[in-house]
Amino acid sequence: MRVTLTVPATSANLGPGFDVFGLALDLCNEVTVDTETAPGVTWEGEGADELPTDGSDLVSTTVARIADQMGAQPPAFALHGVHAIPLERGLGSSSAATVAGVLCASLLLGLGWESDPWSVFAAAAEIEGHPDNAAPAVFGGFTIATPDGFVRRLDPHPGIQPAVIVPPSRVATVDARAALPAEVSRADAVANIAYAALAVEAFASDPGLLARALRDRLHQDVRVALAGVEDIVDALEGAGIPWCVSGAGPTLLAFEHEGAPPLTPALLGVSDAWRIIRPGVRAVGFEVNLLDG
């Protein structure tokens, strides 16, 4: 069996939708699993020089975890990953790896989950711990994940034009979450409910609402400060470009639109070490391509 799995990058939270909203981006990792060649793990692309090759990577450990849960032993396999998603930048690299691992386990163990996205989502969300990232990686588009495991997928408006502003530095998700306050005021909670409701309308029907809808009182101020990107936020707001923190950061997700100046390092006042990527929205989640029988 030789199969290539394609899993997209995701941007979670999206302003007021903390731990709830997700957007699939057309920036994908590919993982090929091959039972017909010598076992091993190899990588190319983003993070290729630092990802482990001893089976301790997230794809391989996810396969092992599911096999253990099922009381089964997968056949020996070779794993080759081609990474386009930057690591530890708030673009769902860990969710992509987990979803890929769930799919690998399903194929190797004959579980059939690759034809049942809900099973893939349930397993990935449990293992990875962030349903708001797992949902768009599985279902594509704009997703709303509730605490009880329900997901509602919506088609984003065609006017949604995401641009990810990727810094050279990293912030680990665990550190970004640890920096958040344990409690918030009722006023802040009510404000986020209002902005989140408006954000659904903005993403699905009226991108012109994004600048207002992406306001947040729960996490963004802390994460902007943690990443040290206050000046970039000021530049975006000065140019009239809606923005939000992508996932836990430090990447910022901006939304370009007609009438706004094009995003460039000069506009943002950053060096060329920063990357601006315009991936587009991905309508579908994972894909499975059987290379041979």
N, C-alpha and C positions, 0 to 999 in steps of 0.2 A: 504493500500500500504506500502510495506517495500522494500527499495532500498538501495543498497550500491554503493557509488560513489568512484572511485579510481582516484586520480589526482597526477601526478608526480611533484617532485622538478624540478626546472629549473635553469640553469646558463645563465645569460644574459651578453651582451656586448662582452665577449670573446675577450679581447684585443682591436683591432682596430674597432670592430663592435659596437661602442657605440650606444645604443638605437635601434639597428638593429638586431644583431645576438642573437640566443638563442639555448640552447642545453637541451633536456629533459634527466633527470637522473632517473635511476630505483630505486628511493627512494621516496616512495609514502605515501600520506595521504589518509585515508579512512573515508568517512562520510556516516553514515547510517541515512536515514530519514524514519520515521515510523508514519503513521497516525492512527495506530491501538492501540496505547498505550497512556498513559498520557503525555501531552506536557511537554517539559523540554529540557535542554541542558546539556550534560555531555561530558567530555573529558578524554582521557588517552594518555600516551606517552609524546612527547616533548611539554613542555609548559602547561601541564595539570593543574598545580597548579596556573597558572596565567591567563589563558584564561577565559573570562567572561562567566557566566552561566545564565545571565539575559536577553539574547536575543540581547545583544549589540555586540556580536562577528561578524566578517566579513561575515561569511556564512549567518547568520540570517538577518543581515542588507541588504545584497545583495538580499535575497528573498523579503524582505519588499520593497526595492527600485523598483524592477521589478514589483511587484504586484501593487504598486502605479502608475507606468508608464502605466500599463495595465488597471487601474481602476478596479482591481479585488481584491478579498479577498481570500487568500489561506486557506485551512482547517487547523485546529490545528494539530501540528506534534511534535514528539520528534526528537531530533537531537543528535547523538552520534558520536564524532570524535575520530579517532585513529591516532595520529600524529607521523610521522617519520621524518618530515622536521624540522630542527632547526629554531627557530624564530629569525628574524632580523639578519640573518647571510649572506644574499646575495644569498639565495638558493630558492627564489621564494615562500616563505610561504604565503605571502599575495595574490599572483596570484593564488596559489592552492586553497586558501579559496574562492576567488572570483569566480573562475571557478566552484567550488563545489556549491556555492550559486546560480549561474546562472542555473546550472543543476537542483538543488532542486526546484527553482522557475518554471522551465519548466515543471517538473514532477507534481508539486502540482497544477499548473494552466492549465495543458494540452496544453502547447504551442508547443510541438513536437520538441523543439530545440535539445534534446538529440540525435536526428537522423540527425541533421544538424550542423556539427562542425563550419561552417562559422557564423551561428547565435550565437553560444556560444562564439566564438572568438570576434565577434563585440561587444556583450554586455559586456564581461569581460574586453576587452581592454578599452572600454569607462569608465567603473566604476573604474577599478584599475589604469588606466593611464599609464601602461607600456606594450605596445604591444609586445615588445621583450621578456617579460616573459610570457605573455598570450599565444603567438603563440606556443611555444613548449609544454606548458601544455595541449593545445588542440590537436595539430597535431602530437606531438612526434618528435623524430629525431633532425636534425639540421635545424633551420628555419631562414629565412631572412624576416623581417617585414619592409615594406616601410611606410613612413609617411602618405600615402593615404589609409592605411588599407589593402594593398595587402600582402599576405604571400606566400613565396615559401619554400616548405619543401624538404629537401634532405636527403637521407640515408647516415649517417656517415660511413666512412670507418671502417671495422671491427677491424682495428688496433688501433682505438681510445680507450684509456684506461684511463678514468678520475679517479682522486682521489681528494676528497675534503678535504682540511686542515682547520678544523673548530676550531677557537679559543674560549676560554671561555667567552671572552668579546663580546659586540655587538656594532654595529654602525647603527643607524636609517637611512633609505634610504634618508629621507628629509635632514638630516645633511650631508650625503655624497654628495648629489647633490648640496647643498648650498655651499660646499667648492670648487666647480669647478669654474674656471674663466669664465666670461661671454662671452669672445671673444678669438679666437685662431688665430694664424698667417696663412697666405696662405700656407707657407711651411709645417706647421704642418698638415693642412687639406689635402694637396696633399699627404703627407707621409701616413696618415691614409687611404686614398683611395687606395693607392698602397698595403699597408699591408692587408687591408680588402679583396681586390681582391685575394691576395695570400692565405688568410685564408680560403676562400671558397674552393680553390683547396686542401688545406691541410686537411680540415675536410672531404671532399667528396672523395678524391682520393689518397692523399700522406701525411700521418701523419708525415713523415720525414721533412716536411716544417714547422711544428708548431713552432719550436723555433724562426725562422725568422718571420713567419707570425703573431705571437701574439704580436709583438711590437706595441706600442701605444704612441701617443703624446697628447691625449685629456684628459684622466681622470686617468690613472692608477698610475702615480707618486703621484698625490694628495691623492688618496685613500690608497695607500701603506703607505704613511706618516701618514695619519689620523688614520690608524689602528695600526701603529707602528710595521709593519712586514718587515722592510727593511732587517733585518738579515736573515729572512726566505727566502726572495727572493734571497739574496746572496747565501744561501746554495743550493737552487734549481738550480740556474745558475751554481754554482760550480760543481754540480753533473750532469750537462747536461740534466736537466729535464725541458721541456717547461712548462710554467705556465701563468696564467692570474688571474686578480681579478674576483671573481665570483659575478656578479651583482654589487651592490654598496659596496660589502665587508661586513665585514672584512675577510670572507672566501676566501682562494685562491684555484683555480682549477688548478691542475697539471696533466700532462699526462705522465704516466709511459710507458717505452718502453724497449725492449731488449737491454741489454748492460749498462743500467743505474742502479745504486744501488737502492734497495727497499726503499721506503719512510718509515721512522720511526721517532719518536720524537727525538731520538738521532741524526740522520742525520740532522734534522732541528734545533737542539739545543733548543727544547721546552720541557716543562713539560708534564706529563701524563694527565694534565687537557685539553690539546689539543686533538682533535679527528682526525684521518685519516680514511675516509670512502671511500670505493671503490664500488660505486653503479652500475657501468656499464651504458651504454647509453640505454635509453628506446625508442624503435622504435615507440610505439604508445603513444598517449596522454591520455585523460581521458577514463575511462571505466565505464559502467553502468551495474550493476548486480541486476536484479529484483529478490528479495527473495521470494515473493509470489504476488498474485494478489491483 
